Amino acid sequence: MAIKITDECINCGACEPECPNNAIYEGGAEWRFSDGTSLKGSYTGKSTGLITDAEVPQVPVSMDLYYIAADKCTECTGFHDEPQCAAVCPVDCCVSDENNVETKEALLAKKESLHL
C-alpha cells in the first residue's frame, strides 16, 4: 500500500528529499508523473488508474500540508528496506494508506513502470 501523510504533519519537509520516486510534494504544489522519473507521453497510474500525459500537472492532494501522490509511491520497495519518509519523519505522520493497499509485487511493478 502507499504511504500517506496525516494531519499531524508539521511541514518540516524532511521526507521530501528522501523519496526515490519524487512522490512527496509541498502542500499546494502540483505534481507530475515525470517529476524525478524517466516518464514521457501517455501514462496510466498503477494505483488510481489515472490516464494522463506524464508531464501534465495534476491537482495537489493537499493545499496545506506535504502530501504523497499515491500513484508514485512504492513504499521505497526496490530501493530501501523501509519507507524512507516514515524513517525520517520527526512526528511519525507518514503512515500506511488504507485506501491504497498494494502487494509487494504491485509496488515493484509500479517502481519498474516509473523508472524505465
Residue frames as a rotation matrix with the C-alpha (Angstrom) as fourth column:
MET 1
0.578 0.816 0.000 0.00
0.816 -0.578 0.000 0.00
0.000 0.000 -1.000 0.00
ALA 2
0.038 -0.519 0.854 1.07
0.372 -0.786 -0.494 3.56
0.928 0.336 0.164 -0.49
ILE 3
-0.505 -0.244 -0.828 2.06
0.858 -0.245 -0.451 5.85
-0.093 -0.938 0.333 2.36
LYS 4
0.377 0.601 0.705 0.06
0.543 -0.760 0.358 8.94
0.751 0.248 -0.612 3.32
ILE 5
-0.822 -0.566 0.063 0.90
0.329 -0.563 -0.758 11.99
0.464 -0.603 0.649 5.40
THR 6
0.005 0.871 -0.492 -1.55
0.966 0.123 0.228 12.69
0.259 -0.476 -0.840 8.21
ASP 7
0.644 0.393 0.657 -2.77
0.263 -0.920 0.292 15.98
0.718 -0.015 -0.695 9.67
GLU 8
0.831 -0.401 -0.385 -0.08
0.391 -0.071 0.918 15.72
-0.395 -0.913 0.098 12.34
CYS 9
0.200 -0.775 0.599 2.44
0.930 -0.042 -0.365 16.89
0.308 0.630 0.713 9.70
ILE 10
0.437 -0.136 -0.889 4.45
0.504 -0.782 0.367 19.92
-0.745 -0.609 -0.273 10.86
ASN 11
0.984 0.008 0.177 5.57
0.165 -0.413 -0.896 20.81
0.066 0.911 -0.408 7.31
CYS 12
0.484 -0.870 -0.092 9.23
-0.195 -0.210 0.958 20.30
-0.853 -0.445 -0.271 8.14
GLY 13
0.715 -0.123 -0.689 9.95
-0.699 -0.096 -0.708 18.86
0.021 0.988 -0.155 4.68
ALA 14
-0.157 -0.847 0.508 12.34
-0.774 0.425 0.469 16.16
-0.613 -0.320 -0.723 5.94
CYS 15
0.167 0.333 0.928 10.50
0.131 0.925 -0.356 13.50
-0.977 0.181 0.111 3.94
GLU 16
0.841 0.359 -0.405 10.57
-0.295 -0.324 -0.899 15.15
-0.454 0.875 -0.167 0.51
PRO 17
0.212 -0.808 -0.550 14.25
-0.972 -0.119 -0.201 14.67
0.097 0.577 -0.811 -0.43
GLU 18
-0.474 -0.410 0.779 14.22
-0.600 0.798 0.056 11.07
-0.645 -0.441 -0.624 0.86
CYS 19
0.457 0.793 0.403 11.64
-0.206 0.535 -0.820 9.81
-0.865 0.292 0.407 -1.67
PRO 20
-0.576 -0.759 0.303 13.28
0.098 0.305 0.947 7.87
-0.812 0.575 -0.102 -4.52
ASN 21
-0.311 0.562 0.767 10.17
0.941 0.294 0.166 8.36
-0.132 0.773 -0.620 -6.68
ASN 22
-0.997 -0.017 0.074 9.71
0.020 -0.999 0.042 12.09
0.074 0.043 0.996 -6.09
ALA 23
-0.332 0.934 -0.135 6.21
0.630 0.326 0.705 11.26
0.702 0.149 -0.696 -4.85
ILE 24
0.072 0.308 -0.949 6.21
0.952 -0.306 -0.027 13.79
-0.299 -0.901 -0.315 -1.99
TYR 25
-0.289 -0.047 0.956 5.16
0.591 -0.795 0.140 17.38
0.753 0.605 0.257 -2.60
GLU 26
-0.960 -0.012 -0.280 4.73
0.220 -0.653 -0.725 20.51
-0.174 -0.757 0.630 -0.54
GLY 27
-0.141 0.985 -0.098 1.12
0.722 0.035 -0.691 21.46
-0.677 -0.168 -0.717 0.10
GLY 28
0.514 0.481 -0.710 -0.40
-0.110 -0.784 -0.611 23.33
-0.851 0.392 -0.350 -2.84
ALA 29
-0.423 -0.745 -0.516 2.25
-0.690 -0.105 0.716 22.16
-0.587 0.659 -0.470 -5.31
GLU 30
0.687 0.582 -0.436 1.07
-0.721 0.468 -0.511 20.43
-0.093 0.666 0.740 -8.46
TRP 31
-0.078 -0.706 0.704 2.59
-0.349 0.681 0.644 17.02
-0.934 -0.195 -0.300 -9.13
ARG 32
0.410 0.105 -0.906 3.58
-0.910 0.120 -0.398 15.22
0.067 0.987 0.145 -12.34
PHE 33
0.954 -0.111 0.279 4.39
0.090 0.992 0.087 11.61
-0.286 -0.058 0.956 -13.13
SER 34
0.646 -0.730 0.222 7.50
0.350 0.025 -0.936 12.90
0.678 0.683 0.272 -14.92
ASP 35
0.564 -0.447 0.694 8.92
-0.731 -0.662 0.168 14.56
0.384 -0.602 -0.700 -11.77
GLY 36
-0.022 -0.715 0.699 12.00
-0.910 0.304 0.282 12.56
-0.414 -0.630 -0.657 -10.85
THR 37
0.284 0.140 0.949 11.21
0.133 0.974 -0.183 9.75
-0.950 0.178 0.258 -13.28
SER 38
-0.810 -0.584 -0.046 12.01
-0.006 -0.071 0.997 8.96
-0.586 0.808 0.054 -16.90
LEU 39
-0.147 0.860 0.488 8.36
0.779 0.405 -0.478 9.08
-0.609 0.310 -0.730 -17.98
LYS 40
-0.804 0.061 -0.591 7.19
-0.371 -0.829 0.418 10.93
-0.465 0.555 0.690 -21.06
GLY 41
-0.720 0.569 -0.398 3.95
-0.366 0.176 0.914 10.80
0.590 0.803 0.081 -23.03
SER 42
0.284 0.956 0.080 0.79
-0.672 0.139 0.728 8.96
0.684 -0.260 0.681 -22.02
TYR 43
-0.840 -0.509 -0.190 0.93
-0.186 0.598 -0.780 7.10
0.510 -0.619 -0.597 -18.70
THR 44
0.331 0.932 -0.146 -1.62
-0.195 0.219 0.956 5.19
0.923 -0.288 0.254 -16.64
GLY 45
-0.231 -0.381 0.895 -1.24
-0.922 -0.208 -0.326 5.42
0.310 -0.901 -0.304 -12.87
LYS 46
-0.583 -0.106 -0.805 -0.85
-0.079 0.994 -0.073 2.00
0.808 0.021 -0.588 -11.28
SER 47
-0.940 0.237 -0.245 -2.75
0.288 0.164 -0.944 2.88
-0.184 -0.958 -0.222 -8.08
THR 48
-0.356 0.841 -0.407 -5.66
-0.134 -0.477 -0.869 5.00
-0.925 -0.255 0.283 -9.24
GLY 49
-0.057 0.306 0.950 -5.78
0.860 0.499 -0.109 4.24
-0.508 0.811 -0.292 -12.95
LEU 50
0.505 0.172 -0.846 -5.37
-0.068 -0.969 -0.238 7.93
-0.860 0.178 -0.478 -13.81
ILE 51
0.169 -0.414 0.895 -4.58
0.952 0.302 -0.040 8.23
-0.254 0.859 0.445 -17.53
THR 52
0.890 0.053 -0.453 -2.70
0.020 -0.997 -0.076 11.38
-0.455 0.059 -0.888 -18.47
ASP 53
0.583 -0.797 0.158 0.38
0.106 -0.118 -0.987 12.77
0.805 0.593 0.015 -20.14
ALA 54
0.309 -0.529 -0.790 3.29
0.913 0.398 0.090 12.26
0.267 -0.749 0.606 -17.73
GLU 55
-0.714 -0.698 0.045 4.26
0.671 -0.702 -0.240 15.92
0.199 -0.141 0.970 -17.96
VAL 56
-0.088 0.776 0.624 0.80
0.089 -0.618 0.781 17.39
0.992 0.125 -0.015 -17.32
PRO 57
-0.868 -0.230 0.440 0.44
-0.370 -0.291 -0.882 18.96
0.331 -0.929 0.167 -13.85
GLN 58
-0.246 0.772 -0.586 -2.00
0.565 0.606 0.560 17.20
0.787 -0.193 -0.586 -11.52
VAL 59
0.438 0.530 0.726 -4.15
-0.301 -0.675 0.674 18.79
0.847 -0.514 -0.136 -8.82
PRO 60
-0.634 -0.691 0.347 -2.45
-0.535 0.069 -0.842 18.88
0.558 -0.720 -0.413 -5.41
VAL 61
-0.226 0.508 -0.831 -3.71
0.521 0.784 0.337 16.28
0.823 -0.356 -0.442 -2.95
SER 62
0.308 0.260 -0.915 -3.39
0.926 -0.303 0.226 18.81
-0.218 -0.917 -0.334 -0.12
MET 63
0.557 -0.074 0.827 -3.22
0.346 -0.884 -0.313 22.58
0.755 0.461 -0.467 -0.16
ASP 64
0.790 -0.116 0.602 -1.82
-0.518 -0.653 0.553 22.99
0.329 -0.749 -0.576 3.36
LEU 65
0.482 -0.580 0.657 0.40
-0.488 0.445 0.751 20.03
-0.728 -0.682 -0.069 4.21
TYR 66
-0.600 -0.693 -0.400 3.02
-0.778 0.389 0.494 17.95
-0.187 0.607 -0.772 2.46
TYR 67
0.514 0.795 0.323 1.40
-0.629 0.605 -0.488 15.06
-0.584 0.048 0.811 0.62
ILE 68
-0.631 -0.657 0.413 2.27
-0.229 0.666 0.710 11.86
-0.741 0.353 -0.571 -1.23
ALA 69
0.002 0.570 -0.822 0.99
-1.000 -0.011 -0.010 11.16
-0.015 0.822 0.569 -4.74
ALA 70
0.292 0.194 0.937 -0.25
-0.475 0.879 -0.034 7.57
-0.830 -0.435 0.348 -4.32
ASP 71
0.991 0.134 0.015 0.33
-0.049 0.458 -0.887 6.78
-0.126 0.879 0.461 -8.00
LYS 72
0.432 -0.900 -0.056 4.06
-0.448 -0.161 -0.879 7.40
0.782 0.405 -0.473 -7.48
CYS 73
0.090 -0.380 0.921 4.54
-0.992 0.049 0.117 5.87
-0.089 -0.924 -0.372 -4.01
THR 74
0.280 -0.087 -0.956 6.15
-0.319 0.931 -0.178 2.43
0.905 0.355 0.232 -3.89
GLU 75
0.983 0.028 0.183 6.86
-0.185 0.151 0.971 2.47
0.000 -0.988 0.154 -0.12
CYS 76
0.241 -0.965 -0.101 10.50
-0.939 -0.258 0.225 2.55
-0.244 0.041 -0.969 -1.29
THR 77
0.595 0.027 0.803 10.13
0.005 0.999 -0.037 -1.07
-0.803 0.026 0.595 -2.44
GLY 78
0.745 -0.409 0.528 13.05
0.658 0.314 -0.685 -1.92
0.115 0.857 0.503 -4.70
PHE 79
0.380 -0.617 0.689 15.10
-0.128 -0.773 -0.621 0.94
0.916 0.148 -0.373 -3.25
HIS 80
-0.542 -0.480 0.690 15.17
-0.699 -0.197 -0.687 0.54
0.466 -0.855 -0.229 0.55
ASP 81
-0.821 0.179 -0.541 14.03
0.352 0.906 -0.234 -1.91
0.449 -0.383 -0.807 3.25
GLU 82
-0.179 0.777 -0.604 11.51
0.883 -0.144 -0.447 0.57
-0.435 -0.613 -0.660 4.68
PRO 83
0.571 0.437 0.695 9.70
0.699 -0.703 -0.133 3.73
0.431 0.562 -0.706 3.58
GLN 84
-0.458 -0.889 -0.020 12.26
0.798 -0.401 -0.449 6.50
0.391 -0.222 0.893 3.96
CYS 85
-0.236 0.444 0.864 9.66
-0.176 -0.894 0.412 9.20
0.956 -0.055 0.290 4.59
ALA 86
0.810 0.575 -0.119 8.47
-0.039 0.256 0.966 7.34
0.585 -0.777 0.230 7.68
ALA 87
0.349 -0.765 -0.542 12.05
0.882 0.464 -0.087 6.70
0.318 -0.447 0.836 8.81
VAL 88
-0.672 -0.707 0.221 12.94
0.618 -0.700 -0.358 10.41
0.407 -0.104 0.907 8.88
CYS 89
0.068 0.789 0.611 9.60
0.109 -0.614 0.781 11.91
0.992 0.013 -0.128 9.99
PRO 90
-0.850 -0.491 0.190 10.03
-0.096 -0.211 -0.973 13.54
0.518 -0.845 0.132 13.42
VAL 91
-0.518 0.728 0.449 6.30
-0.814 -0.258 -0.521 13.29
-0.263 -0.635 0.726 14.26
ASP 92
-0.875 0.090 0.475 5.51
0.122 0.992 0.037 9.87
-0.468 0.091 -0.879 12.74
CYS 93
-0.018 0.914 -0.405 2.88
-0.441 -0.371 -0.817 11.24
-0.897 0.164 0.410 10.34
CYS 94
-0.264 -0.103 -0.959 3.93
-0.938 0.259 0.230 9.10
0.225 0.960 -0.165 7.35
VAL 95
-0.383 0.277 0.881 1.72
-0.466 0.765 -0.443 6.03
-0.797 -0.581 -0.164 7.73
SER 96
-0.894 0.120 0.431 0.22
0.383 0.703 0.599 3.28
-0.231 0.701 -0.675 5.59
ASP 97
-0.628 0.699 -0.344 -2.67
-0.762 -0.643 0.084 4.47
-0.162 0.315 0.935 3.43
GLU 98
-0.590 0.451 0.670 -5.52
0.052 0.849 -0.525 2.03
-0.806 -0.275 -0.524 3.99
ASN 99
0.506 0.798 -0.328 -7.23
-0.261 -0.221 -0.940 3.39
-0.822 0.561 0.097 0.87
ASN 100
0.553 -0.412 -0.724 -4.33
-0.799 -0.018 -0.601 2.32
0.235 0.911 -0.339 -1.38
VAL 101
0.370 -0.360 0.856 -3.47
-0.436 0.746 0.503 -1.25
-0.820 -0.560 0.119 -0.42
GLU 102
0.624 -0.262 -0.736 -0.94
-0.708 0.210 -0.675 -2.89
0.331 0.942 -0.054 -2.77
THR 103
0.934 -0.347 0.082 1.09
0.294 0.879 0.375 -6.09
-0.202 -0.327 0.923 -2.69
LYS 104
0.161 -0.960 -0.230 4.89
-0.076 -0.244 0.967 -6.09
-0.984 -0.138 -0.112 -2.77
GLU 105
-0.353 -0.252 0.901 4.66
0.788 0.439 0.431 -7.37
-0.504 0.863 0.044 -6.35
ALA 106
0.580 0.648 0.494 2.40
0.805 -0.550 -0.223 -4.47
0.127 0.527 -0.840 -7.34
LEU 107
0.825 -0.336 -0.454 4.76
-0.056 -0.848 0.526 -1.98
-0.562 -0.409 -0.719 -5.69
LEU 108
-0.221 -0.943 0.247 7.72
0.195 0.206 0.959 -3.45
-0.956 0.260 0.138 -7.57
ALA 109
-0.104 0.279 0.955 5.76
0.985 0.159 0.060 -3.29
-0.135 0.947 -0.291 -10.84
LYS 110
0.899 0.436 -0.040 4.92
0.433 -0.899 -0.063 0.36
-0.064 0.039 -0.997 -10.14
LYS 111
0.381 -0.851 -0.362 8.60
-0.112 -0.431 0.895 1.11
-0.918 -0.300 -0.259 -9.47
GLU 112
-0.434 -0.570 0.697 9.58
0.572 0.423 0.702 -0.51
-0.695 0.704 0.143 -12.76
SER 113
0.258 0.613 0.747 6.93
0.964 -0.216 -0.155 1.45
0.066 0.760 -0.647 -14.67
LEU 114
0.943 0.098 -0.317 8.09
0.172 -0.962 0.214 4.77
-0.284 -0.256 -0.924 -13.18
HIS 115
0.262 -0.941 -0.215 11.80
-0.609 -0.334 0.720 4.18
-0.749 -0.058 -0.660 -13.80
LEU 116
0.979 0.197 0.049 12.15
-0.075 0.575 -0.815 2.86
-0.189 0.794 0.578 -17.34
